[in-house]
Amino acid sequence: MSSLRPLMLPITLALLGVTTFGDAAYAQDDRDAREERRVLKANDVDEAAGLSEEYRRLARQKRQEEMEFARQLLSGDTIQGESRAELMLRLADLYFEEGRDIYLTEMAAYQTEVDRCYNDKACDPTALKANNTESRKWQDKSIKLYKQILSSYSTFARADEATFYLASALKDTGQPKEALDQFTHLVKTYPESQYVPDAYVQIGEHYFDENNAYKALLAYQKATAYRDSKMYGFALYKLAWCYYNVGEYRKAIDTMKSVVKYSTAAQQAGGTGKSNLQLQEEAFRDLVRFFADAGEMDEAYEYFKSLGKTDLIRDMLKRLASTYFEQGKFEDCIQTYRRLIAEDPNAPGAPDYQNEIIQAYRKIGKKEDTLAEIDKLRRTYGKTSAWARANATNQDAINEAMRFIEKNLRSVALDYHAEAKKLGTGANARKTYDLAYSAYSTYVEEFPAGEHAYEMRYAFGELLYTLKKFDEAYVQYMEVVKIDAKGQHSMFCAESAIFAAKEMVKVEEKEGKVQKADAKNKTAILTMTDWEQKQLVALDQYAKLYPQSDKTIGVIYQGRLPVLQQEHVQGGLRALPYRHRDEPQVQRRDDGRKPHLGLLEPHRGLVHPQRGRQGLLRPAQPRRHRV
């Protein structure tokens, strides 16, 4: 008689992470989550699982007939003794099978409801509960009958079987302690029973779920003594996991290799059961973890290669690299990821490996190497790279590569900028500023209008102003305003652009490019320099975009907009009868938040080329160009 256990639906088999004993799993940082492995449970290799709906329908019909017939026979006193116990056992089994079938239907309905809930933003999937009331009624009936058999027929020849299925029913109805007592009673009272191997497996499962590695290990060891048991392969598999969880990696590897050997032999002998194939597939994947955590890379390479499992070599290297990262062995991590890339440079996952190399260098604190690796990521896996052409049909991989490029450039630029500000002054601060400058420059080149362009250009402008690269700061400030004139930083950047241009005018003055009034030729028109014109553009932009600002009047007077509107102006912005001279000192705040444009008094700050400093500006007479 096959084991009767309820099938666990996919939702209950979700990736839970590996059951471990002792220290908690390593914390995750900003890297992609590492692959987690779920250890198989006994229910997962139940051959009775996955029956078709038609098969279940026919079985349900036949079962109903058998249950009715058995109940009729047991209603009278005709059948007594062992025969009655046999019939009761059969009816108990039928009850449990009925409960299991109903359970499958209930859980399918629950799964459907969960799927619907996930597609409804207003629904909370965690609040949903499966309704197993009907299936539990049948399971409780079976438990009652099993107990009645054991109490009324103590010498029953099949008492071991009744004990085993009572224990199984108790386990499946959420009574693990009572189930453990019955499994333990079975192995002690009926040591020759055919159910002893399965009972030891179930005892091991109980302790494994309770995180008691040593008791679980002892139970699985006893189960593997029965090589002819249908649970032998599974017992080996869980024994390997117990060795792994107590840190005996060598035994874990050798035992998991035995699982592969056993399942392969079973298939070659003509076995068609899905459990053997499933065990083999799981064993291969788990060996990746075991080899990696044991650091046995060369052995793993030869083992997987001998079995034609080259894809597992790659998985093993990935696991090993991830383990090195978590253990702080960043140099080893980098070398392993480089080996992965070398194995297949055009693999869709190659940008991911390069990204991990970048994260390792960041952990080490090697800023120059970090930027060099980001540049390699950009050149090797960008949209125009050979890798991108090789993966042209895999748009998801290309998009992911671009995401890695964007995210790394952005985070490094912002982080180095923040670090430089904390350092303040000195060689280290300047060096860090320069590295941030490099990252910002590449970012705005690669992603000039991306999702984060607004914030990045604002931050870049601030860094440039700090570095006194006023010409470049002007460009970034103006771009911020262009992207979104109503954005959080836009008014600030519009004002900062004025200051940046003003600083560049000072540079032009030192270079002798700014024309000065000629006292001997008072009719000459002075031509504005490039940065005088750009300052006027910035002033004009501010006045137009933010007319309600309390600084706009001062901006207008700085720009001499009343003069520009006069009909006598020749040559637009290139020929003006007035130029700004001897302005009051205007201070720009250093905290990167809000510069201050001191409002200019209407009667101060402007110099007429003919009359010098005077009162409120009035239109001047037309003048001629120098000859």
C-alpha positions in Angstrom: 0.0 0.0 0.0 1.5 3.3 -1.0 2.0 6.1 1.4 -1.0 8.5 1.6 0.2 12.1 2.0 -1.5 15.3 1.0 0.1 17.1 -2.0 1.5 20.5 -1.2 0.5 23.1 -3.8 3.0 25.3 -5.5 2.1 28.3 -3.4 3.2 26.3 -0.3 6.3 25.3 -2.1 7.5 28.8 -2.8 11.2 29.6 -2.4 11.7 29.7 1.3 15.5 29.7 1.3 17.5 26.9 2.7 16.8 25.6 6.1 19.9 26.2 8.1 21.1 25.5 11.6 23.1 28.0 13.5 24.0 31.4 12.1 21.5 33.4 10.1 22.0 33.9 6.4 24.3 36.7 5.3 22.6 40.1 4.9 22.0 41.4 1.4 23.2 44.8 0.2 22.4 46.6 -3.0 23.4 43.6 -5.1 20.9 41.3 -6.8 19.6 38.7 -4.4 21.6 35.5 -4.5 19.9 32.3 -5.7 18.2 30.5 -2.8 17.6 26.8 -2.8 14.7 25.1 -1.2 15.4 21.7 0.3 13.1 19.0 -1.0 10.5 17.6 1.5 9.2 14.0 1.5 5.9 15.2 -0.1 7.7 16.6 -3.1 8.8 13.1 -4.2 5.5 11.4 -3.7 4.7 9.5 -6.9 0.9 9.8 -6.2 1.1 13.5 -6.8 0.1 15.1 -10.1 -2.8 12.8 -11.1 -5.0 13.9 -13.9 -8.5 15.3 -13.2 -10.1 12.4 -15.1 -8.2 9.9 -13.0 -9.2 11.6 -9.9 -12.8 11.7 -11.0 -12.9 7.9 -11.7 -11.0 7.2 -8.4 -13.5 9.4 -6.5 -16.4 7.5 -7.9 -14.9 4.1 -7.2 -13.9 5.3 -3.7 -17.5 6.4 -2.8 -18.7 2.9 -3.8 -16.1 1.2 -1.7 -16.8 3.4 1.4 -20.5 2.7 1.2 -20.0 -1.0 0.9 -17.5 -1.1 3.8 -19.8 0.9 6.0 -22.7 -1.5 5.3 -20.6 -4.5 6.2 -19.4 -2.9 9.4 -22.9 -1.9 10.5 -23.7 -5.5 11.4 -22.1 -8.1 13.6 -21.3 -10.6 10.9 -17.7 -9.7 10.5 -15.5 -9.9 13.6 -11.9 -10.3 14.7 -9.0 -9.8 12.2 -11.5 -9.5 9.3 -13.3 -6.7 10.9 -9.9 -4.9 11.7 -8.9 -5.4 8.0 -12.2 -3.8 6.9 -11.8 -0.9 9.3 -8.3 -0.3 8.1 -9.5 -0.2 4.5 -12.3 2.2 5.4 -9.8 4.4 7.3 -7.6 4.5 4.2 -10.5 5.4 2.0 -11.5 8.2 4.3 -8.0 9.6 4.2 -7.9 9.4 0.4 -11.2 11.2 0.2 -9.9 13.9 2.5 -6.8 14.2 0.4 -8.7 14.5 -2.8 -10.9 17.2 -1.3 -7.8 19.0 0.0 -6.4 19.2 -3.5 -9.6 20.8 -4.7 -9.7 23.2 -1.8 -6.1 24.3 -2.4 -6.6 24.7 -6.1 -9.5 27.1 -5.3 -7.2 28.9 -2.9 -4.5 29.2 -5.5 -6.9 30.7 -7.9 -8.0 33.2 -5.4 -4.4 34.1 -4.6 -3.6 34.6 -8.3 -6.7 36.9 -8.6 -5.6 38.8 -5.5 -2.1 39.4 -6.8 -3.6 41.1 -9.9 -5.8 43.4 -7.7 -3.9 46.2 -6.1 -6.6 46.6 -3.5 -6.3 43.0 -2.3 -3.8 41.7 0.3 -2.8 38.1 -0.5 -1.4 37.6 3.0 -4.9 38.0 4.4 -6.2 35.1 2.4 -6.6 31.7 4.1 -7.4 28.3 2.6 -10.6 26.7 3.7 -9.8 23.1 4.5 -12.9 22.4 6.7 -14.4 19.7 4.4 -11.1 17.8 3.9 -10.3 17.9 7.6 -13.6 16.2 8.4 -12.6 13.1 6.3 -9.1 13.1 7.7 -10.4 13.3 11.3 -12.6 10.3 10.4 -9.6 8.3 9.3 -7.6 9.2 12.4 -10.5 8.1 14.6 -10.7 4.7 12.9 -6.9 4.2 13.0 -6.9 4.8 16.7 -10.0 2.5 17.2 -8.2 -0.3 15.4 -5.0 0.0 17.5 -7.0 0.1 20.8 -9.4 -2.7 20.0 -7.1 -5.1 18.1 -3.7 -4.9 19.9 -2.6 -8.2 18.2 -3.7 -7.1 14.7 -1.2 -8.4 12.2 -1.2 -5.1 10.3 -1.0 -2.9 13.4 2.3 -1.5 12.1 0.6 -0.3 9.0 -2.2 1.2 11.0 0.3 3.0 13.2 2.2 4.3 10.2 -0.9 5.8 8.6 -2.2 7.2 11.9 1.2 9.0 12.3 1.0 10.2 8.7 -2.6 11.5 9.1 -1.6 13.2 12.3 1.3 14.9 10.6 -0.7 16.0 7.6 -3.4 17.5 9.9 -1.0 19.7 11.7 -0.2 17.6 14.8 3.5 17.0 14.5 4.3 16.1 18.1 1.6 13.4 18.1 2.8 12.2 14.7 6.4 12.0 16.0 5.3 9.8 18.9 3.6 7.4 16.6 6.5 7.1 14.2 8.9 6.6 17.1 6.5 3.9 18.5 6.5 2.2 15.2 10.3 1.8 14.8 10.6 0.6 18.4 7.7 -1.7 18.5 7.8 -3.1 15.0 11.5 -3.0 14.0 10.9 -5.6 11.2 8.1 -3.7 9.6 8.3 -2.6 6.0 7.3 0.9 7.2 10.3 1.4 9.3 12.4 3.1 6.6 9.6 5.5 5.8 9.1 6.1 9.5 12.7 7.0 10.0 12.5 9.4 7.1 9.5 11.1 8.7 11.3 11.3 12.0 14.2 13.0 10.2 11.8 15.4 8.5 10.4 16.4 11.8 13.7 17.2 13.3 15.0 18.8 10.1 12.0 21.2 10.2 12.7 21.9 13.8 16.3 22.8 12.9 17.7 20.0 15.0 20.4 18.9 12.6 22.0 16.2 14.7 18.8 14.3 15.5 17.7 14.6 11.9 21.1 13.3 10.7 20.8 10.2 12.9 17.3 9.5 11.6 18.3 9.8 8.0 21.4 7.6 8.6 19.1 4.9 9.9 16.8 5.3 6.9 19.7 4.8 4.5 20.5 1.4 6.0 17.5 0.1 4.0 18.8 0.3 0.5 15.8 -1.4 -1.0 13.4 1.2 0.3 11.7 3.4 -2.1 12.7 6.3 0.1 16.4 5.4 0.0 17.4 8.0 -2.5 15.5 10.7 -0.7 17.0 9.7 2.7 20.5 10.0 1.1 19.6 13.4 -0.2 18.5 14.7 3.2 21.4 13.1 4.9 23.7 15.1 2.6 21.9 18.3 3.6 22.3 17.4 7.3 26.1 17.0 6.8 26.2 20.4 5.0 24.2 22.1 7.7 26.6 20.9 10.4 29.6 22.0 8.4 30.9 18.6 7.2 31.2 19.7 3.6 33.3 16.7 2.5 30.7 14.2 3.7 27.9 16.4 2.2 29.6 16.4 -1.2 30.3 12.6 -1.2 26.7 11.8 0.0 25.1 14.1 -2.6 27.3 12.4 -5.3 25.8 9.1 -4.1 22.3 10.5 -4.7 23.3 11.3 -8.3 24.8 7.9 -8.8 21.8 6.1 -7.3 19.2 8.1 -9.3 21.2 7.6 -12.5 21.4 3.8 -11.9 17.7 3.7 -11.3 16.9 5.4 -14.5 19.3 3.2 -16.5 17.6 0.2 -15.0 14.4 1.2 -16.6 12.9 3.3 -13.8 10.5 5.9 -14.9 9.5 7.4 -11.6 9.6 11.2 -11.6 11.1 11.1 -8.0 14.4 9.7 -9.2 14.7 12.3 -11.9 13.7 15.1 -9.6 16.2 13.9 -7.0 19.0 13.9 -9.6 18.2 17.4 -10.8 18.1 18.7 -7.2 21.3 16.9 -6.3 23.2 18.5 -9.2 22.0 22.0 -8.2 22.7 21.4 -4.5 26.2 20.1 -5.4 26.8 23.6 -6.9 26.3 25.1 -3.4 28.2 22.4 -1.6 31.3 22.6 -3.9 31.2 26.4 -3.8 30.9 26.7 0.0 33.6 24.1 0.4 35.9 26.0 -2.0 36.4 22.8 -4.1 36.3 24.6 -7.5 38.7 22.3 -9.3 37.0 19.1 -8.1 33.6 20.6 -9.1 34.9 21.5 -12.5 36.2 18.0 -13.2 33.1 16.4 -11.8 30.5 18.4 -13.8 32.6 18.2 -16.9 32.8 14.4 -16.7 29.0 14.2 -16.6 28.5 16.8 -19.4 27.0 19.3 -17.0 29.0 22.4 -18.2 26.1 24.6 -17.3 26.5 23.6 -13.7 30.1 24.7 -13.8 28.9 28.2 -14.5 26.3 28.0 -11.7 29.0 26.7 -9.4 31.3 29.6 -10.2 28.4 32.1 -9.7 27.7 30.5 -6.3 31.4 30.6 -5.4 31.8 34.2 -6.4 28.7 35.2 -4.4 30.0 33.3 -1.4 33.4 35.1 -1.6 31.6 38.4 -1.7 29.6 37.6 1.4 32.7 36.4 3.2 34.5 39.6 2.4 37.0 37.8 0.1 36.6 40.5 -2.6 39.8 39.8 -4.5 38.8 36.1 -4.9 35.3 37.2 -5.8 36.6 39.5 -8.6 38.8 36.7 -10.0 35.9 34.3 -10.0 33.7 36.7 -11.9 36.4 37.3 -14.4 36.7 33.6 -15.0 32.9 33.5 -15.5 33.2 36.2 -18.1 36.1 34.5 -19.8 34.1 31.2 -20.1 31.5 33.0 -22.3 32.1 36.7 -23.0 28.9 37.1 -24.9 26.7 35.3 -22.4 23.5 37.3 -21.6 24.5 37.3 -18.0 28.0 38.7 -18.6 27.0 42.3 -17.6 25.7 41.0 -14.3 29.2 39.5 -13.6 30.9 42.8 -14.5 28.4 44.6 -12.2 29.4 42.3 -9.3 33.1 43.1 -10.0 32.2 46.8 -9.6 30.4 46.1 -6.3 33.5 44.2 -5.0 35.8 47.1 -5.9 33.4 49.5 -4.1 33.5 47.3 -1.0 37.3 47.3 -1.1 37.3 51.1 -1.5 39.3 51.3 -4.7 37.7 54.3 -6.3 39.9 54.4 -9.4 39.4 50.7 -10.1 35.7 51.1 -9.6 35.5 53.8 -12.2 37.7 51.8 -14.6 35.4 48.8 -14.2 32.3 50.9 -14.8 33.9 52.3 -17.9 34.6 48.6 -19.0 30.9 47.8 -18.3 29.9 50.8 -20.5 32.3 50.0 -23.3 31.9 46.2 -23.3 28.2 46.0 -22.8 26.7 49.3 -24.0 24.1 49.5 -26.7 26.7 49.7 -29.5 29.0 47.0 -28.1 29.8 43.7 -29.8 28.1 42.0 -26.9 24.9 44.0 -27.6 25.0 42.9 -31.2 25.5 39.3 -30.2 22.4 39.6 -27.9 20.3 41.7 -30.3 17.3 39.4 -29.9 17.5 39.5 -26.1 16.2 43.0 -25.4 15.7 42.2 -21.7 19.5 41.5 -21.4 20.4 44.7 -23.2 18.0 46.7 -21.0 19.5 45.1 -17.9 23.0 46.0 -19.0 22.0 49.6 -19.5 20.4 49.6 -16.1 23.7 48.4 -14.6 25.6 51.2 -16.4 23.2 53.9 -15.3 22.8 52.8 -11.7 26.6 52.4 -11.2 27.5 55.8 -12.7 24.7 57.5 -10.8 25.5 55.9 -7.4 29.2 56.4 -7.7 28.9 60.0 -8.7 26.6 60.9 -5.9 28.5 58.8 -3.3 31.9 60.2 -4.2 30.4 63.7 -4.3 29.0 63.3 -0.8 32.3 61.8 0.5 34.3 64.7 -1.0 32.0 67.2 0.8 32.6 65.4 4.1 36.3 65.5 3.5 36.2 69.2 3.0 39.6 70.3 1.8 42.9 68.7 1.1 44.4 66.3 -1.4 41.9 63.4 -0.6 38.9 65.7 -1.0 40.2 67.1 -4.3 40.9 63.6 -5.6 37.5 62.4 -4.6 35.9 65.5 -6.2 37.7 64.7 -9.4 36.5 61.1 -9.5 32.9 62.3 -8.9 33.4 64.8 -11.7 34.5 62.0 -14.0 31.4 59.9 -13.1 29.0 62.8 -13.6 30.6 63.7 -16.9 30.1 60.2 -18.2 26.6 60.0 -16.9 25.3 63.1 -18.6 27.0 61.9 -21.8 25.4 58.5 -21.6 22.0 59.5 -20.2 21.4 63.1 -21.2 17.6 62.9 -20.8 17.1 59.8 -18.7 14.8 59.3 -15.8 17.3 60.7 -13.3 18.8 63.4 -15.6 17.2 66.3 -13.7 18.6 65.4 -10.3 22.0 64.3 -11.7 22.5 67.6 -13.7 21.5 69.6 -10.6 24.1 67.7 -8.5 26.7 67.9 -11.2 26.2 71.7 -11.4 26.7 72.0 -7.7 29.9 70.0 -7.9 31.2 72.0 -10.9 30.5 75.3 -9.0 32.5 74.0 -6.0 35.4 73.1 -8.4 35.1 76.6 -9.9 34.4 75.1 -13.3 31.9 77.9 -13.8 31.5 77.4 -17.6 30.5 73.8 -17.2 28.3 74.6 -14.2 26.4 77.1 -16.3 25.6 74.5 -18.8 24.2 72.0 -16.2 22.2 74.7 -14.4 20.6 75.8 -17.7 19.8 72.1 -18.6 18.1 71.6 -15.3 15.8 74.5 -16.0 15.2 73.3 -19.5 14.2 69.8 -18.3 11.6 71.1 -15.9 11.3 74.8 -15.2 8.9 74.1 -12.3 11.1 71.4 -10.7 12.3 71.4 -7.1 15.7 72.9 -8.0 14.9 74.9 -11.1 14.6 78.4 -9.7 17.8 77.8 -7.7 19.6 76.6 -10.8 18.3 79.5 -12.9 19.8 81.9 -10.3 23.0 79.8 -10.1 23.4 80.1 -13.8 23.5 83.9 -13.4 26.3 83.6 -10.9 28.2 81.1 -13.0 28.1 83.4 -16.0 29.1 86.3 -13.8 32.2 84.4 -12.7 33.1 83.7 -16.3 32.8 87.4 -17.1 35.4 88.0 -14.4 37.7 85.6 -16.2 37.1 87.4 -19.5 37.9 90.7 -17.8 41.3 89.2 -16.6 41.9 88.1 -20.1 41.2 91.6 -21.5 38.2 90.5 -23.5 35.7 92.9 -21.9 35.7 96.2 -23.7 36.0 99.3 -21.6 34.6 102.8 -22.4 36.9 105.1 -24.2 36.8 108.5 -22.7 38.2 110.0 -25.9 35.6 108.4 -28.1 32.3 108.7 -26.3 30.2 107.7 -29.3 31.7 104.2 -29.6 29.3 101.2 -29.0 30.8 98.5 -26.9 30.4 94.8 -28.1 29.5 92.3 -25.4 31.6 89.2 -24.8 30.3 85.7 -25.0 29.8 85.3 -21.3 28.2 88.8 -21.0 25.7 87.6 -23.5 25.2 84.3 -21.6 24.7 86.1 -18.4 22.0 88.2 -20.1 20.4 85.1 -21.3 20.4 83.7 -17.8 19.0 86.9 -16.4 16.3 87.1 -19.0 15.4 83.4 -18.4 15.0 84.0 -14.6 12.9 87.2 -15.1 10.5 85.4 -17.5 10.2 82.1 -15.7 9.9 83.4 -12.2 8.2 86.8 -12.3 6.7 86.4 -8.8 10.1 85.9 -7.2 11.2 88.6 -4.8 14.5 88.7 -6.6 13.2 89.3 -10.1 13.3 93.1 -9.9 17.0 92.9 -9.0 17.5 90.5 -11.9 15.8 92.8 -14.3 18.0 95.7 -13.3 21.1 93.6 -13.5 20.2 92.7 -17.0 19.3 96.3 -17.9 16.2 94.9 -19.6 14.6 98.5 -19.7 17.5 99.5 -21.9 17.2 96.5 -24.2 13.7 97.5 -24.9 14.7 100.9 -26.3 14.3 101.5 -30.1 17.9 102.9 -30.4 19.6 99.5 -29.6 21.6 98.3 -32.5 22.6 94.7 -33.1 20.5 93.1 -30.4 22.6 91.7 -27.6 25.8 92.4 -29.4 25.7 96.3 -29.3 24.5 97.9 -26.1 24.9 101.5 -24.9 25.1 100.4 -21.3 27.4 98.0 -19.5 27.3 96.8 -16.0 30.1 98.1 -13.7 30.9 98.3 -10.1 28.0 96.2 -8.8 27.5 95.8 -5.1 29.1 92.6 -3.8 26.7 89.7 -4.1 27.3 86.7 -2.0 26.5 83.1 -3.1 25.9 80.7 -0.3 28.4 77.8 0.0 25.9 75.2 1.4 24.6 74.2 -2.0 21.1 75.1 -1.2 20.2 78.7 -1.9 22.3 81.4 -3.4 21.4 85.0 -2.5 20.9 87.6 -5.1 21.0 90.9 -3.2 18.3 93.1 -4.7 19.9 96.0 -6.5 18.6 99.4 -5.8 17.1 101.0 -8.8 19.5 104.0 -8.5 22.7 101.9 -8.1 25.0 99.6 -10.0 24.7 100.8 -13.6 27.3 102.9 -15.3 26.4 105.0 -18.3 29.4 105.2 -20.8 28.8 109.0 -21.3 27.7 110.2 -17.9 29.2 107.8 -15.4 27.2 106.8 -12.2 23.9 108.6 -12.0 20.3 108.2 -11.0 17.6 106.1 -12.6 18.4 105.0 -16.1 17.0 106.9 -19.0 17.3 106.3 -22.7 20.7 107.3 -24.1 21.3 108.9 -27.4 22.1 106.7 -30.4 25.8 106.0 -30.8 28.0 104.9 -33.6 30.3 101.9 -33.9 34.0 102.5 -33.7 35.7 103.1 -37.0 
